[in-house]
Amino acid sequence: MKKKSNAVIIFCIVMLAGCSPVTQIDTSWRDPNVTIDSKKLNKFIVAALLKNESVRRQVEDGMAALVKDKAVQSYKEFGTGALKENDSTYNERLKAEGFDGIVMMSLVDVKNTTRYVPGNGPMYYNSWRGYWGFSWGGFYDPGYYTTDKTYKVEVNVYSLKTGSLIWSGLTSTIDPGTGSELYNQVSNTVYKQMKKEGFLI
């Protein structure tokens, strides 16, 4: 019975791990001449370019929470809707208000992938009694096809001082669940990547 209980525990752990969406960095680029020292950073805008306004605000709040007292949500600075002024007007305004840059996040693609999940059957045991004990209640489950959704999210960082792109990354997440969960995972993954690369210290 001990073998059976251990096997059940391991199976549950594997299943739970498999159900947890993981965000990974597909590609990233940084300006090799730029390093951001968070202690010297004044403040910057975080923007989630999303159709759903409530999700946008949740995501921007999550992004801002990663760098407290430094990040300002775009909905607080610009309100809702499209920006109506030209680039130079906004650039001058933001620089006058003490902003160093802007971090922008947007969903760029969603892909469906079909995969086959093989069936599960009882494991083999050396004795017929052990096999009987493990198999009882663990009968064969047939395989099936399932469809995964992969979300591609892009994050770009722009410097207001130079007006140029200084970091860019593309992420992918399989079946993330809610919209805010997806973007919060992306924010955390990108933040860790920036620190790992030495772009953010």
Contacts in CASP RR format, 6 or more apart in sequence:
PFRMAT RR
TARGET T0000
AUTHOR 0000-0000-0000
METHOD contacts of the structure
MODEL  1
MKKKSNAVIIFCIVMLAGCSPVTQIDTSWRDPNVTIDSKKLNKFIVAALL
KNESVRRQVEDGMAALVKDKAVQSYKEFGTGALKENDSTYNERLKAEGFD
GIVMMSLVDVKNTTRYVPGNGPMYYNSWRGYWGFSWGGFYDPGYYTTDKT
YKVEVNVYSLKTGSLIWSGLTSTIDPGTGSELYNQVSNTVYKQMKKEGFL
I
3 130 0 8 1.000
3 134 0 8 1.000
4 133 0 8 1.000
4 134 0 8 1.000
7 123 0 8 1.000
7 134 0 8 1.000
21 173 0 8 1.000
21 174 0 8 1.000
21 175 0 8 1.000
21 176 0 8 1.000
21 177 0 8 1.000
21 181 0 8 1.000
21 182 0 8 1.000
21 185 0 8 1.000
22 173 0 8 1.000
22 174 0 8 1.000
22 185 0 8 1.000
23 171 0 8 1.000
23 172 0 8 1.000
23 173 0 8 1.000
23 176 0 8 1.000
23 182 0 8 1.000
23 185 0 8 1.000
23 186 0 8 1.000
23 188 0 8 1.000
23 189 0 8 1.000
24 171 0 8 1.000
24 172 0 8 1.000
24 173 0 8 1.000
24 189 0 8 1.000
25 169 0 8 1.000
25 170 0 8 1.000
25 171 0 8 1.000
25 189 0 8 1.000
25 190 0 8 1.000
25 193 0 8 1.000
26 152 0 8 1.000
26 169 0 8 1.000
26 170 0 8 1.000
26 171 0 8 1.000
26 172 0 8 1.000
27 169 0 8 1.000
27 170 0 8 1.000
28 167 0 8 1.000
28 168 0 8 1.000
28 169 0 8 1.000
28 170 0 8 1.000
28 193 0 8 1.000
28 197 0 8 1.000
29 167 0 8 1.000
29 168 0 8 1.000
29 169 0 8 1.000
30 166 0 8 1.000
30 167 0 8 1.000
30 168 0 8 1.000
30 194 0 8 1.000
30 197 0 8 1.000
30 199 0 8 1.000
31 164 0 8 1.000
31 165 0 8 1.000
31 166 0 8 1.000
31 167 0 8 1.000
34 159 0 8 1.000
34 166 0 8 1.000
34 167 0 8 1.000
34 199 0 8 1.000
35 198 0 8 1.000
35 199 0 8 1.000
35 200 0 8 1.000
35 201 0 8 1.000
36 194 0 8 1.000
36 199 0 8 1.000
36 200 0 8 1.000
36 201 0 8 1.000
37 201 0 8 1.000
38 67 0 8 1.000
38 70 0 8 1.000
38 200 0 8 1.000
38 201 0 8 1.000
41 67 0 8 1.000
41 70 0 8 1.000
41 100 0 8 1.000
42 70 0 8 1.000
42 98 0 8 1.000
42 99 0 8 1.000
42 100 0 8 1.000
43 69 0 8 1.000
43 70 0 8 1.000
43 71 0 8 1.000
43 72 0 8 1.000
43 98 0 8 1.000
43 99 0 8 1.000
43 100 0 8 1.000
44 67 0 8 1.000
44 70 0 8 1.000
44 71 0 8 1.000
44 72 0 8 1.000
44 99 0 8 1.000
44 100 0 8 1.000
44 101 0 8 1.000
44 102 0 8 1.000
44 103 0 8 1.000
45 71 0 8 1.000
45 72 0 8 1.000
45 73 0 8 1.000
45 74 0 8 1.000
45 77 0 8 1.000
45 94 0 8 1.000
45 99 0 8 1.000
45 101 0 8 1.000
45 102 0 8 1.000
45 103 0 8 1.000
46 60 0 8 1.000
46 63 0 8 1.000
46 64 0 8 1.000
46 71 0 8 1.000
46 72 0 8 1.000
46 73 0 8 1.000
46 74 0 8 1.000
46 102 0 8 1.000
46 103 0 8 1.000
46 105 0 8 1.000
47 60 0 8 1.000
47 74 0 8 1.000
47 102 0 8 1.000
47 103 0 8 1.000
47 104 0 8 1.000
47 105 0 8 1.000
48 55 0 8 1.000
48 56 0 8 1.000
48 59 0 8 1.000
48 60 0 8 1.000
48 63 0 8 1.000
48 74 0 8 1.000
48 105 0 8 1.000
48 106 0 8 1.000
48 183 0 8 1.000
49 56 0 8 1.000
49 104 0 8 1.000
49 105 0 8 1.000
49 106 0 8 1.000
50 56 0 8 1.000
50 59 0 8 1.000
50 106 0 8 1.000
50 107 0 8 1.000
50 183 0 8 1.000
52 179 0 8 1.000
53 75 0 8 1.000
53 80 0 8 1.000
55 179 0 8 1.000
55 180 0 8 1.000
55 183 0 8 1.000
56 75 0 8 1.000
57 73 0 8 1.000
57 75 0 8 1.000
58 180 0 8 1.000
58 183 0 8 1.000
59 105 0 8 1.000
59 179 0 8 1.000
59 180 0 8 1.000
59 183 0 8 1.000
59 184 0 8 1.000
59 187 0 8 1.000
60 73 0 8 1.000
60 74 0 8 1.000
60 75 0 8 1.000
61 73 0 8 1.000
62 184 0 8 1.000
62 187 0 8 1.000
63 71 0 8 1.000
63 73 0 8 1.000
63 103 0 8 1.000
63 105 0 8 1.000
63 183 0 8 1.000
63 187 0 8 1.000
64 71 0 8 1.000
64 72 0 8 1.000
64 73 0 8 1.000
66 187 0 8 1.000
66 188 0 8 1.000
66 191 0 8 1.000
71 103 0 8 1.000
72 99 0 8 1.000
74 102 0 8 1.000
77 94 0 8 1.000
83 90 0 8 1.000
91 160 0 8 1.000
91 163 0 8 1.000
94 101 0 8 1.000
94 102 0 8 1.000
94 160 0 8 1.000
95 160 0 8 1.000
95 161 0 8 1.000
99 160 0 8 1.000
100 159 0 8 1.000
100 160 0 8 1.000
100 161 0 8 1.000
101 157 0 8 1.000
101 158 0 8 1.000
101 159 0 8 1.000
101 160 0 8 1.000
101 161 0 8 1.000
102 157 0 8 1.000
102 158 0 8 1.000
102 160 0 8 1.000
103 155 0 8 1.000
103 156 0 8 1.000
103 157 0 8 1.000
103 158 0 8 1.000
104 155 0 8 1.000
104 156 0 8 1.000
104 157 0 8 1.000
104 158 0 8 1.000
105 153 0 8 1.000
105 154 0 8 1.000
105 155 0 8 1.000
105 183 0 8 1.000
105 186 0 8 1.000
105 187 0 8 1.000
106 153 0 8 1.000
106 154 0 8 1.000
107 151 0 8 1.000
107 152 0 8 1.000
107 153 0 8 1.000
108 152 0 8 1.000
108 153 0 8 1.000
108 154 0 8 1.000
108 170 0 8 1.000
109 151 0 8 1.000
109 152 0 8 1.000
110 149 0 8 1.000
110 150 0 8 1.000
110 151 0 8 1.000
110 152 0 8 1.000
111 149 0 8 1.000
111 150 0 8 1.000
111 152 0 8 1.000
112 147 0 8 1.000
112 148 0 8 1.000
112 149 0 8 1.000
112 150 0 8 1.000
113 147 0 8 1.000
113 148 0 8 1.000
113 149 0 8 1.000
113 150 0 8 1.000
114 145 0 8 1.000
114 146 0 8 1.000
114 147 0 8 1.000
114 148 0 8 1.000
115 145 0 8 1.000
115 146 0 8 1.000
115 147 0 8 1.000
115 148 0 8 1.000
116 143 0 8 1.000
116 144 0 8 1.000
116 145 0 8 1.000
117 143 0 8 1.000
117 144 0 8 1.000
117 145 0 8 1.000
117 146 0 8 1.000
118 143 0 8 1.000
119 140 0 8 1.000
119 141 0 8 1.000
119 142 0 8 1.000
119 143 0 8 1.000
119 144 0 8 1.000
120 140 0 8 1.000
120 141 0 8 1.000
121 135 0 8 1.000
121 138 0 8 1.000
121 139 0 8 1.000
121 140 0 8 1.000
121 141 0 8 1.000
122 131 0 8 1.000
122 134 0 8 1.000
122 135 0 8 1.000
122 138 0 8 1.000
122 139 0 8 1.000
122 140 0 8 1.000
123 134 0 8 1.000
124 131 0 8 1.000
125 131 0 8 1.000
125 134 0 8 1.000
148 174 0 8 1.000
148 175 0 8 1.000
149 174 0 8 1.000
149 175 0 8 1.000
150 172 0 8 1.000
150 173 0 8 1.000
150 174 0 8 1.000
151 172 0 8 1.000
151 173 0 8 1.000
151 174 0 8 1.000
151 176 0 8 1.000
151 182 0 8 1.000
152 170 0 8 1.000
152 171 0 8 1.000
152 172 0 8 1.000
153 170 0 8 1.000
153 171 0 8 1.000
153 172 0 8 1.000
153 173 0 8 1.000
153 182 0 8 1.000
153 183 0 8 1.000
153 186 0 8 1.000
154 168 0 8 1.000
154 169 0 8 1.000
154 170 0 8 1.000
154 171 0 8 1.000
155 167 0 8 1.000
155 168 0 8 1.000
155 169 0 8 1.000
155 171 0 8 1.000
155 186 0 8 1.000
155 190 0 8 1.000
156 165 0 8 1.000
156 167 0 8 1.000
156 168 0 8 1.000
156 169 0 8 1.000
157 165 0 8 1.000
157 166 0 8 1.000
157 167 0 8 1.000
157 168 0 8 1.000
158 164 0 8 1.000
158 165 0 8 1.000
158 166 0 8 1.000
159 166 0 8 1.000
166 199 0 8 1.000
167 194 0 8 1.000
167 199 0 8 1.000
169 190 0 8 1.000
169 193 0 8 1.000
171 186 0 8 1.000
171 189 0 8 1.000
171 190 0 8 1.000
173 182 0 8 1.000
173 185 0 8 1.000
173 186 0 8 1.000
176 182 0 8 1.000
176 185 0 8 1.000
191 200 0 8 1.000
194 200 0 8 1.000
195 201 0 8 1.000
END
